[in-house]
Amino acid sequence: MSSYIVATSGLTQSEGVHLAYLVAAVLFILGLKQLSSPKGARKGNTTAAVGMIIALITGLIGLHPSSGRVILMVIGVVVGLLVGTLSARKVKMTAMPQMVAAFNGVGGGAAALVSVEEYMRLVAHSSQGVVFVITVVFSVVVGSISFAGSVIAFTKLQELMTGRPVTYPGQQAVNGIVVVAILAIGVYLVGFGTSVALVVVLLAIALFLGVAFVLPIGGADMPVVISMLNAFTGLAVAATGFVLGNTVLIVGGTLVGASGTLLTKMMGDSMGRSLGNVLFAAVGKAAPGGGAAAGSVEGRSVRSGTPDDIGVMLAYSQKVIIVPGYGLAVAQAQHVAKELASALEKRGVDVAYAIHPVAGRMPGHMNVLLAEADVPYEQLKEMDEINDQFKLADAVLIVGANDVVNPSARSDSSSPIFGMPILNADEAKNIIFMKRSMRPGFAGVDNELMFDPKTIMLFGDAKDSLTKLVASVKAA
Amino acid sequence: MSNALIEYITVFVLAGFVGIEVISKVPTILHTPLMSGSNAIHGIILVGALAVEANAHGTLQVVLGFLAIILATINVVGGFVVTDRMLEMFKSRRPEQSKQ
């Protein structure tokens, strides 16, 4: 029926398909554009989704599957639809990052499978051009790395395995040999022979490389890695577009590959780290070279306070800054935090939230959570905006954040997080550090701020502690 | 080189520049939703998965294509839904702001 409509408008079917793909591509570009400004972001997602629907319907034109095959295709889509929708709807806000990793990984896996299959189908009849084989090799390798790497990223963030870097002797050498093997097989396939078996071997080695490559990267750096793997999948999809001769795959994949690469660099920049440092430095490994700093924690004492004392202190402050972190997300404490802020404001206290660019597990994580609790937008201050104001604050309340207020990022060049811009929480007159325990933060680095004489520790679950603080502020 | 190949390379190069240009001014708070939204866009691989499944010969190819369709559909659908959930959170703050 679609071809009939196209035919009556004076276009051949192929011209119609190309024009529809162009419309889809424009919608992808507009969607990305809108997604990068706060006003249009949600509309941008819808715009891109409309482009996707147009592309998918158009992609079906000209296919002539048997009826048995149609049933399989429908079952596949329905299964994917159910799994995708359910997992995306059920996932908790705190688990968003690993969900993105999972959705990215399956895309990379799909790109690799599609290329393998097309290779199997076409080389059975005739030999293929150089570009065809190069792009098959590229999408199989990069798609598989993205799939396996995303699985490890997911496993680390879901805490199914340790979030710390996993290193072993000879790691870099083994990875180097694997890369050489991939290149050798790639060169053979492109220049010398056709072999489906070797393509499958290539896929298997690339899966191994994906695992080996992400294992030594610490959990705190996972957002940057996920962003990079996202760009990888985009490029794998673009390569598959060359394999299939499909322009909409090339456009969609390349847009993601290019924007994802830039986004990865921006995320690294906001942590004050280069991409090379993120990927290869194994930051946050247990017992780093400077063992003295790590060992010093147990012997030193910290000051801890009761919720009652701290509540009174907050109630009689003029200016309080709240620094939220991943602990707030884990405890689902965003609503109580907002309640505390409201109680303080009723007493005339000036309250603001200081949002570090990488607070939580992902940039923007805190904004999303606090927006959910209806925290007014203008109370959320970005780092550059608020860093001068800490010295004017009577109290800073650190709720489940750690690395983003660690002064050793400023002063200690041996610290793994040295050079990361941090919030100047140490400049406030009083520092209230809410924590579950003395455990170091996600980067695995101890925090000198806990030993600052101005610091009062408030141990316990963030939600419980905040609830007690609200009660004591209201009573004061 | 065939005309088709030159067309593909042209599209690839231009899309690369557009991809970089179009997001160059994104604020930090939108990094995650943007990543998630672009993640959904590479689910376009579903178009390819459906095409190869329609043309597949033999059991192995059919199974691979079937798997690819499932994975690609999860990528597209999950990607858009999870991005929408993230961005839903951003909308409620505007009225709150005017109240202040």
Interface residues (C-beta under 8 A of the other chain):
Chain A: A25 F28 I29 G31 L32 K33 L35 S36 S37 P38 A41 R42 G44 N45 T46 A48 A49 M52 A55 L56 T58 G59 L60 L63 H64 P65 R69 L72 M73 I75 G76 V77 V79 G80 L81 V83 G84 T85 S87 A88 R89 V91 M93 M96 P97 M99 V100 A102 F103 N104 V106 G107 G109 A110 A111 L113 V114 V116 E117 E118 M120 R121 A124 V131 P223 I226 S227 N230 T233 G234 V237 A238 T240 G241 F242 L244 G245 N246 T247 V248 L249 I250 V251 G252 G253 T254 L255 V256 G257 A258 S259 G260 T261 L262 L263 M266 M267 S270 I355 P357 M362 P363 G364 H365 N367 V368 L369 A371 E372 D374 V375 P376 Y377 E378 E382
Chain B: A4 L5 E7 Y8 V11 F12 A15 G16 F17 V18 G19 I20 V22 I23 S24 K25 V26 P27 T28 I29 L30 H31 T32 P33 L34 M35 S36 G37 S38 N39 A40 I41 H42 G43 I44 I45 L46 V47 G48 A49 L50 A51 V52 E53 A54 N55 A56 H57 L60 Q61 V62 L64 G65 F66 L67 A68 I69 I70 L71 A72 T73 I74 N75 V76 V77 G78 G79 F80 V81 V82 T83 D84 R85 M86 L87 E88 M89 F90 K91 S92 R93 R94 E96 Q97 K99 Q100
